[in-house]
Amino acid sequence: MHLDNSTSWIVVAGLSMAFLIGCASTPRIDGTSAHAFDTSYAKLLDSLTPEERLQLALAQLVVLVPTGCVAGAASGSVITAATGAPEADIRPCREQLHAMSYKDIMDKAYP
């Protein structure tokens, strides 16, 4: 089967749009500024199940603690109150997390 130029162009354009829509739907962390990080990280978390959020928190520690960028956050959370352990503040690590998705972080933590 042979397609003419206009039909080929329509097929290529349709496939390209489908690819871009698929890529755009994967939340990624924007580490270009503190505000961009907070906004994009909130969107990433909102896209995850509670189990995935826990997996992400652990994977982030695996990836980021060796870099030295993780700070302890003073928090009045239930976890901190129950364990005495402060929550990790990953905001100083925004550059290391830039452009990463949930899958990217998981893959880096658990190759």
Stockholm file with secondary structure:
# STOCKHOLM 1.0

chainA/1-111         MHLDNSTSWIVVAGLSMAFLIGCASTPRIDGTSAHAFDTSYAKLLDSLTPEERLQLALAQLVVLVPTGCVAGAASGSVITAATGAPEADIRPCREQLHAMSYKDIMDKAYP
#=GR chainA/1-111 SS CCCCHHHHHHHHHHHHHHHHHHHHTSCCCCCSSHHHHHHHHHHHHHTSCHHHHHHHHHHHHHHHGGGTCCEEECCCCHHHHHHCCCEEECGGGHHHHTTCCHHHHHHHHCC
#=GC SS_cons         CCCCHHHHHHHHHHHHHHHHHHHHTSCCCCCSSHHHHHHHHHHHHHTSCHHHHHHHHHHHHHHHGGGTCCEEECCCCHHHHHHCCCEEECGGGHHHHTTCCHHHHHHHHCC
//
